[in-house]
Amino acid sequence: MGKATLCTAVALTILLTGASASADDTYAIGKTDAKLTAGIQGKASVTISAKNGWHLNAEAPLTLKLLPTAGVVVDKTKLGRGDLALTNETTARFDIGITASEPGKSAIEAEAGFVLCEESACRPVKEKLTLAVDATSPAAPAAPAAPAGKKKPGKKK
C-alpha cells in the first residue's frame, strides 16, 4: 500500500468511525451539567471556544439543538445566536434553563453547530455531546416555629 493510499485510508477510517472532534486542536467544547432540585428550574451551559488562531465566524449560524429525556424540560430545544449568554470572536456560551419533574439522574443529548475560520479557510463543525441532569428531592418544608413563651412581667424603669 502506497503512502498516499494509506493516508486516504486513515482519513476515511476517522470519518467513518466518527472520531471525536473535541480532540481537534482548533476548538474545544466545555459544558456545565445541571444539578437542580426536582420541580425547580436549574441551569446547564455549553461553551464553544476557538483555539490556535481560529475564530468563530460571526456571520454563520451558531446553534445548539437539545433532545431531553422523558421527565426533563428545557426552555428551548433549538437555540441560536440570539440565545447566547456570552459571545466574542473566540468564545460562545449557551445557558440552558432545565426543569426535571422527578428526582434522579437523566440526560440531554445536544448537538452544537458552528463555523470556524482562520486567515485562509473556514470549516463547518457539528459536535454531539451529552449534558447530565442530576435532580434532587425538594427539601421538606420547615417545621413551624415553636410559639414564643410568655414574657415574665418585669419591673419598669
N, C-alpha and C positions, 0 to 999 in steps of 0.2 A: 504494500500500500504506500503510495507516494505521500510526501509531506502535505501537499495541498489537499489531497483526499482525506487524510487523517484529520486535518483541521476542520474540514467541512463536516466530517462525521461527528467530531466532538461538538461542534456548534449545533448541529441538528439534534444530537442527543440532549444537549442542555435545553433547547427549545421544547422538545417533546416531553421531557420529564418535568418541565415546569420548575426549573431551579429557582430558588427564592431570589427575587430581585433585590431584597434588602441586603444581600451580600455585595451589591453593586457599590462601587466607591464614588458614585455621583450623587447619591441621595440616601437618606435614612428616614424611616417612618417610626415614630415613637407613639406610644399610647399610654393612657392612664385608664385602668379598668375602673368600673363602677363599684363602690362599696356604699350601700344605702340601706335604709330601713324600708321594709315592705310597705307599700301604700303611700310612701312619701318620695317625691321626686329627688333623684340624685343626679350626678353628672359623671360623664367619662369624656375623654378627649383623644383626638388623633392629631399628631403634628407631623407635617411633611417638611423635611429640611434638605435643601440642595447643598452639595459639597464639592470641594475641589475645583472651583472655578465655574461651576454650573449654577444656573438660577432658574427660578420658576417663571415660566412665560406668563406675563401679566395679561396677555390678550387671549390666551387659550382657556378653555373651560377647566375648572378645578372642581372636582366633585367627590362626594363621599356618599355611597349607597349603603343602606343598612337593612339587614334582614334579621329582626329579633326573633327569638324563640317564643313559644307559647308562654303567656303569663308575663311577658315583658313588653312594654310600650315605649316607643321613642317619640319625641316631639315631631320629628320629620323623618321619613325614610329616605329622602333624597335631599342632600344638601349641596349648595353651590357657593360661588364666591360671595354672594350676599349674606351667607350664614357664617362666614369666617369670624372668629373671635380675635384673631391676630393674623396680620399679613404684612410681609415686606418682600424684598427681592429674593430672599433665600429661604424664608420660613412661612408656613401657613398652618394655622391651628383651627380645628373644628371643636367646639364644645357641644356635647350631646346631652340633652335632657332625657333622663331614663326613669321609668317607674316600673317596679316589679309588684305584681299583685300578691305574691306569696313569698315567705322566707325561703331561702335556698340559693343554690348556685345555678346559673344559666349562662347563656352566651348570646352575643350579637355578631353575626357574620357581616363583614364590611368589605367594600372594595373602594379604594381610593383611585382616582383618575386625575392625571395632571400631565403637563408638558414641561420637560427640562430643556434648557438651551445653554449653549456655550457660544463663544465667538463665531464659530463656523458651522454649527449644526444644532438642530433641535430634535427631540425624540419624545414620542408619547409613552407614558408609563401607566400601567394598571397594576395595582398591588392589592392582594387579598390579605385580610387579617381578621383576627377574632378578638372581640372585646369580652372580657369576663364580667359577669354581673354577680355580685355577692350580696344578697338581701338578707338582713337580719330581722328577727321578730320585733314588732313595735314594743317599746317599753311599757310595762304595766303601769296603769295610772297610779299616781302618787296617793298614798293613804291620806285621808283628811287629817288636818292638824288637830291635835287634842285641844279641847276647849281651854281657854285661858282660865286659870284659877282666880277665885275672887281675891281681891286685894284686901289685906287687913287694914282696918281703919287705922290711920296714923295720926299723929299729932300735927296740927298745922302750925307753922312757924309764923 
